[in-house]
Amino acid sequence: MSWFNKLIVKLMPLAPKLLIAQVAKRYIAGETLQAGIRKVAELSEQGFLTTMDVLGEHVSSKEDTEKPMRTYQDLIREIHEHQGLKTGLSVKLTQLGLNIDKEFCWENLRQLVDLGRETGLFIRIDMEDSGVTEDTLELFERSMKIYDRMGIAIQAYLRRSENDMERLIRLGANVRVCKGIYNEPSEIAFQDREEIRLNFVRLGKMHLNAGGYLAIATHDQYLIDHFRTYIENKQIPTSQYEYQALLGVPIDDTLKWLVNEGKRVRIYTPFGDDWYAYSSRRLKENPDIAGYVVKDFFKHAPVSSG
């Protein structure tokens, strides 16, 4: 069925929005802040940590940053009021205006960092396409100077990431390692699956061996098993690492098993009304899910009586 699933993904731009909405149900907590809070409360009861993300990126005007900024600020306050929630915040800087004006973006980010500092909330800056990698690292470094409960993501498929990891180790950063999902040219990004895996392992071990806190963000069972074995052999304490996965990725049994083992497992939990682009990316990243969605869609589709 894999060829069929890949065909569905290629034809996705022609698909009705209702079909993509079926995907969104799996991958996002809902369209509203309250729906997001309910989902992380549910995950918390199951033993998971979470990080919340307001859907959206690459705004085209300064005015377009106003809505996500209000949502982020409301979210930080809401998390603070729900003291029992074991959650943090993930932020995309292009949503705060990075592609428009770096200093304008910094002022927006600083507002969130200042509010996070008031409430004690952990904030992680997501890594986006390679065009903003350097600016993202620079603004992260600035934020670390005023608040130490910050983290950043790094992408294993970028060739520059080993040097970036050395830079982050010197900074004492909390780092999430992920594979990366943006379409990048071979000059700057590994294209082969095994090369990306090898670099993921290399980056993760660099950070662990330096004593840093590592978030192992993957749904690749090979990588999960590899790090589990490496961590056990090196006797690395659970206080130095966690596993992370996207909401909806079909590895629930593995995640629950890790939690039952006493490991920290954090679920990336996005919410908001910009669900179409996010869910489309998830389908492209994992074509096998397309087949399940299509079958579920037709299974529950209304049947015409005439």
N, C-alpha and C positions, 0 to 999 in steps of 0.2 A: 504493500500500500504506500510505500514511501514516495514513489514517483507521482502517485495521485495527490498526496499531501503537498508535494512541492509544486505541482501544477495549480492547486488551489491557491497557494501563496502568490504565484505569478499572476493569477487572474484576480487577485484580491482588490486591485483598484476598481474593478468592474462589479465587485460584490455589493449587495445592498448593505446599508449601514446597520440594519437589523442583525445581519450575520456577524459583523464585527462586535456588535453589542453583546453577543453571546460569549465572545472572548473576554470582553471587559468584565463580565460578571465573575470570571475566574481570577482575573489579574488585578482588579482594583477593589478597594474597600467600599466604594460608593462615590457619589458625586458631591456629597456635603461633608463638612467638618465633623458633624455629629455622627455620620455613618463611619467615618474614619476612626473616631474615638471608640465607637461600639466594637469595631473589628479588632482594634488592638487590645481592648478589654477582654474580648473573647480569646484571643491568642495568649494573653497573659495568664488566663485561667488554665490554659493547656500547658503552661510552663515555658512559653516562648518569650524572648525579648523582642522588641520591635524598633523600627525606625520609620518615621512617617515622612511622606513626600507629597508636596502639592504638585499635581500634574501640570506640565507646561514647560516650555523652554523657547529660546531664541525669539524673544519679543522684538518687535520692529520699531517701537517708539518708547520714549520715557514714560508717556502716559500709560502704556500697556503694562508697566511694572507696578502700577498702583494697586490693582486687584490682587495679584499674588502677594505683594507686601502686606496688605491688610490681612489676607488669609494666614500667612505665616505668623504674623503678630498675634492674631486671634488664637491660632493653634498653640503657640508657646504659652499663652496665658491659660488656655484650656488644659494643657498637659500639667501645668503647675497646680491647677485646682484639683486635678485627679492624681493625688500624690501616689496612689497605689499602682499607677501605670508604669510598667518598666519599658519606657520608650524614649527615643531620641528623635532628632530632626535631621533630615537630609535635604540639602539645598543645591539647586542648579543655578550657577551664576549667570548663564545667559537669560534666565528668567528675571534676573535682577538688573539686566541692562548691560552685561559685559560686552556684547557685540556692538553696542551703541557708544558707550563711553566708559572706559575702565574706572575712572575716578567717580563717576556717577554710580557705577555698580558698587564700588567700595563703600560709598556713603550708605547705600541700601544695606549692604552686608553688615556694616558696622552697627546699624540700628538693630539688626537681628542678633548680632553677637552681644551687644549691650543688654538687650532684653534677656538673652539666654544667660548671661552672667548674673543678672538680677534673680533669676529663677533657678540657676544651677543646672540648666538643661545642656546635655551633650549635643553638639552640632557637628555634622559631617558635611563637607563640601563634596558633591559628586563630581566626577571627571566626565567631560563631554568630548566632542570631536577634537581632533589634533590642532585645529586652528586656534583653540583657546587654552591649550594645555599650559603653556608658559605663564600666561596671565592668571590662570587658576592657581597655579603653584605660588605665584607671587602674592596674590591676595590671601591665600591661606597662611603664608608666612607672616603677613601683616596681622592677621587675626590672632595668630598664636602669641603675638607680643602683648595683646591686651586680654586674652582669655585662653586658659590652658585646656579647657574641656572642649577641644576641637579635634576633628579628624578629617582625613581626606581619602579619596579613592585613587588608585593607580591601575592602569590597564596593561595586562600582560602582553597584548598583541603589539604594542608600540615598541619599536626598537630602542627608543630613548629611555624606556622605563627603568632600566638597570641604573643608569646615572641618576635618574630622578629618585630612585629608592635610596641611593647613597646620600643624596641631599636630604631626604626626609629622615633618614636614620640620624644624621648629624643634628637635625632639629629636634629629635626625640618625639617624632610624630606618631600618632595612632593612625594606622594605615589599613584601608580595605583594599585587598588585591582581588581584581576581577579580570575576566578575559578581555572584555571590550566588545561593543556591538556596532560601532559606527563603521561605515564603509570607507576604508583608508587605502591609499595606494601602497604597493609593495615596497616602494623606496623607504617608507617610514613605518610600515607595519608588517609583521609576519602574516603570511596567508595560510600556511600549512597548519592543520590542527595540532599535530604533534609538536611543532616548533612553539606554538602558543602554550601548550601544556608545559613544555620544558621550561619556558620562561616564567610561567606562573609559579612553578615549583622553585625555580632559582630565586625569584623575588621574595617569595614567602619565607624561604629558609634564610635568606640574607637578613630579613627583618627579625625573625625569631632568634637567630643566633646572636644578633646585636642586642637582644633583651627588650625589643620593642613590643608593643601590643599590636597583634595582627588579627584582622577580620578576614577570614577565608571565605570569600563570596563566590560560590560556584554551585551548580547543580550537576556537575560532572562527577559521577560516582568514583571514577578512577582517582581524581584529585582528592576527593574527600577521604577515600581509603588510604591514599599515599600519605597525606598529612596526619591522619590518625595514627598510622604506624610510626611515622617519623617522630611525632610528639611523644608517643609512649616510649620509644627507644631513647630519646633524649631527656625523658622525664621533665618535660616542660610543664610548669604548673598551669592549671586551668585559668588562673588569674591573668595569663599573658595572651590569651587568644579566644576567639569565638568563631563559630561557623555562621554564615549568612546565606539566605536564599530569598528569591523573589516570591511574593505572595502568588499562589496559584501554580507554581512550578511543580510538576507531578513527581515529587520525591518525598511525599509525606511520611512514608514508613521509615526512611533513613533519618529524617529530621526528628521524628518522635523517638527513634532508637537512640540518637545522640543525646536528646534531652534526658531520657531514662538512664543514660550512662553518667549523667551529671555534667554534661557539657553545656556551655552557653551556645544557644542557637537564636539568632536574630532574624526576623522576617521583615523584609523591605515592604512597607505597606503604603502604597500610593492611593490618593483619593483626589477627586476634583472632576470638573466637567470637560476637561481636555483628554478624554479617555480614548478617543478614536486613534490618534497618532501613537499613543503608548501601546495600545493593544495590537495595532498593526505591526509595530516593531517586535512585539513578543511572538507573533505568528511567524515573522520572517526569521527570527532567531531559532525557533523550534517548530519546523513545519509539521512534525508528527501530530501536534496538537490540532492542526487544521482539520485532519480527518475526524477526530473525536468531536470537534465543534460542529462540523457539517452533519454528522450522524445524529447528534443531539438536537440540532436545529430541525431536521426533518422529522425526527421522532416526536417532537412536541408541536410541530406546525399544525395549524388548524386545517381540517379537511373540508373542502367545499361540498355542499349538499346538492349542488346542481350543476 
